[in-house]
Amino acid sequence: MDDVTASWRGRRSLVTCCTGFLGSAVVRELLARGAEVVGLVRDRVADAEFARHKLAGRVHVVHGRAEDTFRVHSALAVYEASGVFHLAAADPNKPDRATPLVLEAVRRFDPRVPVVVARPSPAPDVAPVSVAVPVGVARFGELFGGGDRNAFRVVPATAIGLLTGERGGGTSDGPARDFVPVRDAARACVAVAEALSSDPRPRVLDATFRSGWVATDREMAAAVREAFAGRPPHLAITDPPANPFGWHPAVGPAAALAATIDWYREFVRTRSFGTPLAAPPRRAAA
């Protein structure tokens, strides 16, 4: 057993949106390190996602919403959680009600328990996040990998289009952004939690993680097509600034895209969708 695994062995963490794209990756990372996971599941329909992610029976399931302070506090108390990963995505068109309520539940339970949230980068500051508990903000550009069901994003759209013979993804350039494999993003979230646990005073630890794989939609779609054809993807890999905690992607773009395509190949083959693919987000009125 290495030191990294030993530090998590037997520890319990509460994960909101535990069947989501990043949430399920964090659950897998925690389980791989020997931790116990308490998953906050919104409804019975979401239960089916555990079977799809092959996590059924490996997670302590609590039914409730992140906006329910009492329910979150109860889950923390019953399972004596030592960390929280609040990974429910906030609707950009609505105020973020859940995060302050989760933080309040943690404060009532134990103000030393660290809370990790994930946010896009660049993005506005986390304020008005309370600093009554240790809060870690893990920031990423655009996540990609197996399990992403948001079909309006370029990697799922291109992969599914190639596998079904339909055209999709990469029709316009759009802004260039840093693409991060979701498994590596999960490792980053755990690293933030570890840093907070080593110094559990109320504060906000804001950490941005960059892979250096910068591309527009058109360029990323071309990279997915090259990986699909078994050719090395041509991405303009830049040297990112030094990442926090020595983090870096565990594998290169070719291996990351190949694994992503393999996931979508099985996804398309079985049509085991569980829930519909996400629709594009509504834009706020001008």
N, C-alpha and C positions, 0 to 999 in steps of 0.2 A: 504494500500500500504506500503510495507516494504522499508527500506532505500536503499537496493540494487536495487529494481525495480525503485524507485523514481529517483535514480541517472542516469538512462538510459532513462527515460520517455521522448519521443520526440526527443532524440538525433539521428542524422543521421550518419551512418557508411557505407563506401564503402567496399564491399567484392568482391575480385577477386576470380575466380573459385568457385563462389557461388553455383553451382550445383554439385560440387565435393563431395567427401566423408567427409572430415573435413569441407569444406566450407559450405555445407548444414547444418551440425550440428551447426556451429557458427551462421548461419542465424537464425535457430530455437531458439538458446539461446538468441540472441539479441531481436528477436520478443517477446519471452516470458517475457523479461524484459521491454517491452514497447518501445523499440527503433524502429526507422525507418531504413530500410535497402535499400541501393542502390547496386544492383547486376550488376557487369560487366560480360556480357555474350558474349562469343566469336563469336557465329554464331547462325543462326536460328535453326539449329538442336538442339543446347543446350537448346533452349527455351522449347522444349518438356520435359526436365528434371524438369522444375518447376511443370508441371502437375503431374509427377511421384512422386515428393517430396511433393505434395499438397501445394505448395507455390505460385501458380499462383494467381496474383492479390494482393499479400501481400508484394511484393518487387518492388521497382522502378527499372525497367530494363534499362540498358544502353548497347548497342551493341558496342563491340570493344575489342581490345586486350590489355593485360597488358603492352606489349612492345610499345604501342602507347602513348607516353608522352602527346601529345596534347589531346587525347581522355580522358585519366585519369584525366588530369588537368581540362578539361571541365566538367567532371562528378562531380568533387569536387566542382567546382565553382557554377554550376547550382543548386546543391542540398545542398550546404553549409555544407559539411560533416565535422564532428568533430573527425573522426577517420577512419583508414584504416586497414583492415585485408587482407593482401596479401597472399593468401593461394594457389596460383597456384603452383603445384609441379614442381620443376626444374628437367630437364632431366639430370641424372648423367653423361651422355656421352657427354654433350654439355655445353658450358659456360652459366651461368645464366645471360641472357640479361635483363630479365623482372624486376628483383628486383632493380637494379640501376636506371632504367628508371621510375619505380613507385616512388622511393624516390625523384628523381629529380622533378617529377610532384607535389609531396607533398610540396617540398621546395619552388617551385614557387607559390603555392597556399597559404600556411601558414606554416612556419617552426615549428610551435608549435603543429601541428596535429600529434598525435602518429601513428606509423605504426607497426603492429604486423605481424611477419612471423612465420611459423612453420618449424622446422628442426628435422631430426632424432637425436637420442642420442645413442651412441657417434657419433660425426661428426666433420669435420673440423670447425674452427672458421668461423664466418660470413664474416670476411674481404675478399674482399675489400668493405664491406658495408659502405656507406657514413654515417657520423654522423652529417650531416647538419640538421637532424630532429631527434626527439626521436624515437628510434627503439627498439622494444621488440622482442626477439627471444624465442619462446616457444619450448622446446625440449621434445621429447617423445621417448620411445622405439618403439614398434609396436602397432599401433592403430587397434582396432577391433570393430565391432558392425554392426547393420543394416545399409545398404547402401553401404557397401564395395563391389565394383564390380570387384576388382582385384582378379580373381579366382586363381592366382598362390600363393596367401597367404594362410596360413594354416587354418585359421578359416573359410573363405568362402568356400574353397575347401572341408573341412571336412563336413560342414553343408550341402552344396549342394549335396555332395556324399551320405550322410545319407538319405536325402529327396528324391533323385532320384534313390537310389539303386545302384549307381555307386561308385566305390572306388576312394577316392581322399583325399589328405592331410596326413601329418604325416608319410610319408614313410621313413624318415631319421631324425636323431637327429638335426644336425645343431647346431649353437650357441644358447645358452640360452639368452633370452632377456626379457625385462620388457614389459608386455602387458597392454595397457591402453584403457579403453572404450572410444569410440569417443565422447560420450556426455560429459564425464568428461574432455576430452581434449578441447572441446569447452568452457567449464567453465574456464579452465586454460587460454585459449587465451583471454577471456574477462577480467580475473583478471589481466593479464599483461597490457592490455589496460588501465585499471583503475589506475594501478600504474604509468604508463607513464603520464596519464592525470593529476595526482596530482602533478607532477613535470615535466612540459613539456619542459625541456631543451634538447638540442641535445646530445644524448648519446646512447649507446647500453646497454640495460638491458637483460642479458642472463639468462634465468631461465629454469631449468630442472625439470620435473615433473615425479615422479615414483610411480607406484601403489604398487610395491612390489610383483606383480604376475609374477614371473620369471619362464620361461619354455622354453624348446626346442620345435621344431615342433612336435616331437613325443609325448611329454608330453601334449602340448596344444591340439593336436588332440584327445588324450585320454580324456582330460577334456571335450571337446565338445561332445564326444560320451556319457560320463557319464551324462552330462546335458540333452542330447537328450533322454536318457533313464529315466530321472527323478531322477537320483541319484546325491548326492553332488559331484561336481568335485574335484578331488584330485590335487591341485596345491601346489607347494612348495612356500608358501607365506612367503616372507622375510619382515623384518622390514626396509622400505626404510628410507633414511635420511630425516630429516625434510624438507618437501616440502615448496616452497615459498608461501606466502600469506595464510597459513593455509589450502592449497588445499589438498584434498584426494578424492578417488572415492566415489561417492554418495551411491553406493550399492556394495554388495559383488560379488565375481566371479560367484556364482550360479545364482543370479538374472540377472547379466549382460549377461551371456551366454544364459540363458533362453530367455531373450528378443531378443538377436541376432538370435537365432534359430527361434523364432516366425516370425521375419522379413523375414528370408530366406524361411520359409514355405509359406508365402504369395507371396514372389517373385517367387518361383517355381510354385505355384498354378496358378497364373495369367499369367506367362511368360511375364510380362510387363517389358521387358528389356530396352526399349527406345533406348539404344545404345549397341553394343556388349560388352561382358566382356573384360576387358583389357588383353592383351597378356603379357607374362613375359617380363621383361625389357631386352634389349640387353646388353650383357657384352662388356666392352671396350676391344679392341684388346690388346693382351699382348705386 
